[in-house]
Amino acid sequence: MRIMDAHDIAELLQKPGGRGKEVRGANTARQYAARLMRMKNILCPGEPRDLMRNWSWMDDHERVEKALWDGTIIKGQNGNSSTEPRSVMAYYCALVAAADAALPKKRETADWYRRGVKQCQTHNREHDRRQELETSRYEHLRWPMPADIINNLYALQEVYNPAALTDTKSDQYWTMRHLLYTLYVSMREQCVFRLDVVYKTRLLLPDSSPPEEPCSYFRVDPRTNEPVTLVLGDYKTKRSYGDEHLVMPRAFSDLLYHSMRRFPRTWFIPRACDADEPMTQPNASAFVKSCWIYDDREHKPCADDIRSSLATLFWFKHQRLVDTEAFARRSLTSRATMEASYYKTDPDILKGIADDMDQCENVRL
């Protein structure tokens, strides 16, 4: 076998090999390759760093598993050793993918690591069950009713005054907060957005071509002020749905163009210190919570809370299977997953939505 670097390994993992039944996305393949290279560098210190001569180190199952579970390989954000099962499972998945692609004749190697994946999945399901019981106790304190989301947009509109903008960082971020909630509310009948839209979405002009790697972007034309189109091309289940193209409402398009003229940038919501760099995921999560100013609740709604609330509003209003399936697909998930993960059936929640239905219908953007 030829000597491989991380790029070569990622390309290998994108091809269905051995018993692999699916072509992995580029991002997943790169993540798996980085994990495999890290394991190899630690377990084979005498070999050239960041180069894979062979895959024989994977055959020593017990040694690999010991290193995964004793904290030798995985480090947390603070640099300390980690044996958190979700993190360990990510490495197991990389090992299974590598065994399927690079060692198709050694079925026992892939089967060994598959058992590790199942072990982690069992633990994660139990952890999720306990966490769901715990969070359900305070969910009503954090989960916003759809009418609350609309009221938060109105609160942001009162703060956002284009005539008073002075191009400061503070003004920029009030603009971005208003822009994000205008997106959420104006598209509530079309789809609901993941956190990805905050930190993964570019602004692409007509004379620009999308990057070769999968990406999500707003297609914008400030010269003509044509309605903006959002292309969702970088998300977890893209291999199932492909790119999604969404034409934005006029109110959002106008607001986005105004913000671009006032605050030139290459990302929908950029990093605070650099308009040409995207936010990190943790910063994007904190930004979404910072947008909430309607009330002083202790637990500010996160992106998933907003997604859940607006999904429940749609499910409450639309009962036809074709409507809800199309809505789920545009929201980058399956109908079953969206119902299980986001749609709330609590009677008090549904009654609250029914009581607020007039406000949910008549929104001033």
TAJOVEN-V432686 format. One record per run of one state. SS is the DSSP state (alpha for helix, beta for strand, coil for the rest). FROM is the first residue (numbers start at 1). LEN is the number of residues. If there is no record, write none. Layout:
<<SS,FROM,LEN> <SS,FROM,LEN>>
This chain:
<<coil,1,3> <beta,4,1> <coil,5,1> <alpha,6,8> <coil,14,12> <alpha,26,18> <coil,44,8> <beta,52,1> <coil,53,3> <alpha,56,4> <coil,60,1> <alpha,61,9> <coil,70,5> <beta,75,1> <coil,76,5> <beta,81,1> <coil,82,3> <alpha,85,18> <coil,103,4> <alpha,107,29> <coil,136,3> <alpha,139,4> <coil,143,3> <alpha,146,14> <coil,160,2> <alpha,162,3> <coil,165,4> <alpha,169,18> <coil,187,9> <alpha,196,4> <coil,200,1> <beta,201,5> <coil,206,10> <beta,216,5> <coil,221,8> <beta,229,4> <coil,233,5> <alpha,238,4> <coil,242,2> <beta,244,4> <coil,248,2> <alpha,250,13> <coil,263,4> <beta,267,1> <coil,268,2> <beta,270,2> <coil,272,2> <beta,274,5> <coil,279,2> <alpha,281,10> <coil,291,12> <alpha,303,15> <coil,318,3> <alpha,321,10> <coil,331,4> <alpha,335,7> <coil,342,5> <alpha,347,9> <coil,356,1> <alpha,357,5> <coil,362,4>>
